[in-house]
Amino acid sequence: MTVRAMTLQDLEKVLDWAADEGWNPGLEDAPAFWASDPSGFFIKKLDGDPVAAISVVNHDSNFAFLGLYLCRPDYRGQGYGMEVWRAGIAHAGTRSIALDGVPDQQMNYARSGFVKCGSTIRFEGHVPARHQPRVRLATHAELPSLVERDMNASGMHRVAFATAWLDQMETRKTVVLVDGTTVTGFATFRHCRTGIKVGPFHATTDSDADALLASNPFEGRPAPYFIDVQEHGSPLAGMLTSRGFEATFETARMVRGKAPKAEAPAFHAIASMELG
């Protein structure tokens, strides 16, 4: 067997490959990805040298999410990608599998039974940080309720991933928007190889979404924002466009099996194209 489960160190290396492909991973993505399903990351080695990788993370008993499907450029076309693909798909068992497919792979995914059910569009732009009295850092006590909101919006019972992702880290911070004592929205900001990615993002009104966007917890380090929004016609896509953001990258959200039943708020961005 030359395909095996990754170590955390392997995952860090694969995220470097993702950076080389222009996917711009976060600076502390690996531990949160790993926490979601440590056995869901696969790597192919040739004479001890890693050449291909995939993740198929089992979020719950019904749904898995596929990402980080990569092969080093000098080893492509030799079947190594298919080896890790088979290992990842087998790991999901009978679960439905979702993914965000880049354009040059969508036909291959379709041949493997994946059906397009939407799009994910990456918007890039700038928002000046402004003091927002209703926005503050999330507390640890609020984490379970935020995890519940994330699961409702994604349609997947992904407790392990959301708990790790929404917790406060040095380069990844989650803020909440409060109305009195009630949390009405939240957003996670994370430093990436370039700029700051925002997601997940949950808000119910334009004014709430605007307040969250302006609440960069890293306000002393201005940088471009990258926000992954589902569907061009969504309220958040419209708001970002009106504020000068540009759509720079698009994937197809595809599912093999039954699609998750999500109940996302009006202004919603996903956590990550790698884990949904």
N, C-alpha and C positions, 0 to 999 in steps of 0.2 A: 504493500500500500504506500503510495507516494502522495495521497491526499489525506490530510488529517485535520483535526480540530486545531485552530490557531491558539497560540498563547497570547497573552496581553501584549507582549513585545512584538509578536507577529502582527497584531492588529495595528500597533503604532506604525510599523513599516508599511502596511497596506494603506493607511491613511496618508503616508507620504506619497505613495503611488497616486492616490486620489488627488492630492495637491498637484502632482505633475500633470494630471489630466485636466486641471483647471476647475476641479470641483470645490476647492476652497474649504476644506474641513475646519472645524473649530479647534482651538488650541488644547482643549480638554475633552474632546469627544470620546476618546477611547474608553476611559473608565465607565462612562454612562452607557455607551454601546454594550460594553462587556457585561455590565450588570443585568442587562435585559435578558440574556440567554447565553451564558458562557460557552455552551456546546454548539451554538448556532453560527460559528465562524469557521470557514474551511480554507485551507491553503494547499496548493500543489507545490511540491519541491522536486527539483531535478538535480540529482547529485548534491543534495543538501541546500541547493539554491532556490529560494522561493520564486515561482514564475507566474502563478495565477491564484486568484482568490474569489471568494463569494461569501456573503452573509445571508442566511435565511433564519431570521429570528422568530422563534415561536412566542408570540406575545401572550396567547391564551390557548385554550383547548380548541378554538375554532379558527383562529387567524394567525398567519405568519406574514412577515414582510421581508422581501428580497432586496438586497442592495450590495454595494461594494463589489459588483461583478467586474473583475479587472484581470487583464493579462498583460504582462510586460510586453512592450512593443516588439522586441526582438524574438519573442516566443509565440507570437500569434500565428494562427493558421495551422497549428500542429496538434489540435485536439485537446490541449491542456485546459482550456476554458470549459469544454464539455465535461471533462472529468470533475471539476469542482461543481459545475452546474448539477450534475447527477447526484453528487453527495449532498448538496444543499436541498434539492427538491426532496430527496429521501428523508432528510431530517424533518421536514414539515409534516410527513405522514399524510393523514387525510384532511389536514387543515386547508382552508382556502388561503391562497397566497396573493398578496398585492405587491406592486412595485411601481416605481416611477421610471419609465423606460426612455432612454435617450433615443433620438431619431434613428440612428444607424442600427439600433438593435430591435426596433419595434416589430419588424416583420419576423425576426427570429422568435421573439416572445409569442407572437400570434401563432406561429407554427407549433409552439409548445402548449397551446390551449389558453393563452392569456387574451382577454378581451378588453378593449379600451372602454373605460367608464368615465373618463374625464381628463382633465389636463392639470398640470402644475406649472405655474409660470413664475419665474424668478424676476422680481423687480429690484432695481438698483436706484438709489437716490440719496439725498441728504435731508436731514431734519435738524434744525438748530435745537439744541437742548434748552428747555425752559423749565423753570420751577413750577411744579404742579402740586398744589397742596393736598389733592386727593390721592396722590400716588406715592407709594413708599415701597421699600423692600418687603418681600413676603417673609413671614415668620415661619419657623419650623412647625408651629402648631397649625398653621394654615395649609401645610403641605397635603394632608389627606383630601381636603376638599378640592384643592387644585388638581390633584391626580384624578379625582372623580370627574371633574369638568373635562379634563383632557380625554378621558376614556369615552365620555359621551360624544365629544366632538370627533374623535377618530373612529368610533364604533368598535374599538378593540379594547379588551380588558388588560391593558398593558401596565400593570401596577409596578413591576420591577423597573421598566424603562422610565416611566414618568416620574417615579419617586427619585431616581438618580438624576434625571435631567433637570427637574424643577428645583432641586436642592441648590443652595448657594455655594458657588465655587469661586476661586480667585478670578477666573476669566469668563464665568457664566453666572449671570445674576437674574433672578426672577422678581419682578415688581408686580404689585397689585394696585388696582384702582378701587377706592372705597367710597361708599355713600353712607355716611354716618359710621356704623359698625359693620355694614354689609359689603362684602367684596363683590363688585359688579363686573370686573374684568381683570385680566393679567397678561403679562408678556415676559418672555425670556430673551435676554440679550446675551450674545456670546461673541467673544473675540475670536476671529478666524485668521487664517494666514494673511488675508487681506480684508480689512474692514470688520463690520459687525453684522452678524446674522440675527434676525429677530424671529423667534418662533419657538413654541407655539405662541399665537397671538389671539386673544379672545376679547371682544368688545361688542356691545349691542347697539351702540349709537355712534354717529359720526363724531360727536364731541368727545365721547369716551375714547374712541380710537385715536383721535388727535392728541388727547392728553397722554395716552400711553406711549405713542410714538415719540413724543417730545421728552420722555422721561428716561433717557439713556443714563443708566447708572454709572457709565464710564464717561460722563460728560466732559471730563478734563482731557479726553483723548478723542477729538472729533475724527470721524471716519465715515466712509460710505456705508449705508445700510443695504442689506440684501434680505428680501422678504419673499418667501415662497407661498404664493396664493393659488388656491384652486379655482379655476375658471376665470376667463377674461371679463365676464360680465358681473362678477361679484361686487358687492358694495366696497370691499377693501381695495380691489383692483381699481375701481373707479376713483376712490379717494386718493390712492397713490398716484395715479395718472394725473389727477388734477393738481397735485403738489409737485409735479415735475419728475416723478420717477419714470424710468424706462424699463420695459420688458426686455431682458437681455438673454433669456434662456428659457426653454420650454421642454417639458417631458410629457409623456402620456401616462396617466394613471391607469394601470391595467390590473386585472384580477383574473386569477384562475380559480373557478369555483364561485361561491356566493359572496357578493360584495358586502363589506361591513355596513351595518345600518347606523349612520352617523347623524347626530343632531348638533351641528356646529352653529355657533352664533353668527349673526349677520356679518360681522367683521372678523374674519378668521384666517390665520396662516398656519401651515403645518409646522411641526417641530423640525423635521429633517427629511430630505429625499432618501436617505439611507435606511431609516427606520420608520418612516411614515409620519 
